[in-house]
Amino acid sequence: MITRRELRLQREAAERAAREQADAARYQAPDAEATDASAPTDASAPTDASAPVPPASDAQAASRRRTGMPSTGRPGYGGDTSAPEDTATSADLRGFHLILLDDAVEVSDVLALIHNKLPDLRPVLDEHGQLRLSRHSRLSSGAALDPADAAALEVPDWARHAIVIDCPRDRQPTPPPDWFADADGLHEAFPNGMPDREEERMLSLMLSVASRLHTGVRLADEPGLPTRVIIPDPEAKVDLYIYSSYWMEPSVALDFVRRHAPHAFQQSLPTPDEDVLAQASIDDPLFDPSAPVILDGYALLVPLGEIDESAGSLEIRVMEAEWVPPIVAAHTGAPQIEYHVHWMDTESKRYQPNQGRRFRRMRGRVAELTDAIGAELLVGSDGIGLDENGFLVTSRQLRA
């Protein structure tokens, strides 16, 4: 049965599509390689009923990826140099970092995602509408934004709510080097010194949440700097991580991968030479060079030349996890095997800002294959899936 909320979300998604197309024309540089725009799909959600965090609606849990939202890492969202008239709300919010929400996202969605990263925190606000994130930082439910508030804060017109993050201002003492480029544009937003320590942790959390929800972050006003609004590229993070207590032999994992990439193969293992074997015998008198090799890790490779010559390859890295994410560790005490589906493009451009349309189209096809392979491994290993931002994903989301 389709609920009234789902119908409302579908209607609002169609309305938002028109706004996003207009935003894309205003804020994304035209690319001569293509003229078609990506069509937006349903919003992704942090969890569904099978995930070990509070569930979100089915409409929001449809997929971990959606397209169509304009993405820019450059500080200053608009080109209008005239200062808009302040409102009471905008005056109160200017001094804080803000997570911007559109009308399809609720504060509870943000809290559920934060719970993925900080599972020791209950994903609920206290009686004052706040959540303490750490000793020095806290989140407040913030305020609704009407068009006048959005104009005064110089944020996109889709912003309907601002969540407040109150944290210290910790900065590195020197400007970022000329060769440094942050995918989200932080090097441009902080030209005098990048965020450090607590502020860096909070901004990383905010940007990862905004990336998953396809929204944005407005940085607190600072003297001498323009208004800085960062819209993370939601498609930039392609990798998947799967944690399971089950070890799949290479042949078993390869069968799952070949359901979507028939040309996948296992990378050959290095063969130790005589000198290595001799040294091992000296170090361990009980070492038997004729004994069968017991794998503690392996890699499967998927060449992506059929997608694009610059697409590179996918590597599925399998090994015992040296570190387990807190949201996984909170629900199991057993040792975990990590299945990492990792994309390596030939020119190492995937984390560079302001990608062209040809690259984005190619990246989208790689992401679809990554999700398909990840869903197979997730079901086959009976594991827990995380996206590259560290948020839970289910096989249903990956297959959407």
PyMOL commands that set and color helices and strands:
alter all, ss='L'
color gray80, all
select helices_A, chain A and resi 4-27+88-93+107-117+147-153+186-189+197-213+250-258+274-283+326-329+357-381+395-399
alter helices_A, ss='H'
color red, helices_A
select strands_A, chain A and resi 97-101+130-132+138-144+161-166+216-218+229-230+240-244+265-266+297-303+313-320+337-344+384-387+392-393
alter strands_A, ss='S'
color yellow, strands_A
deselect
rebuild
show_as cartoon
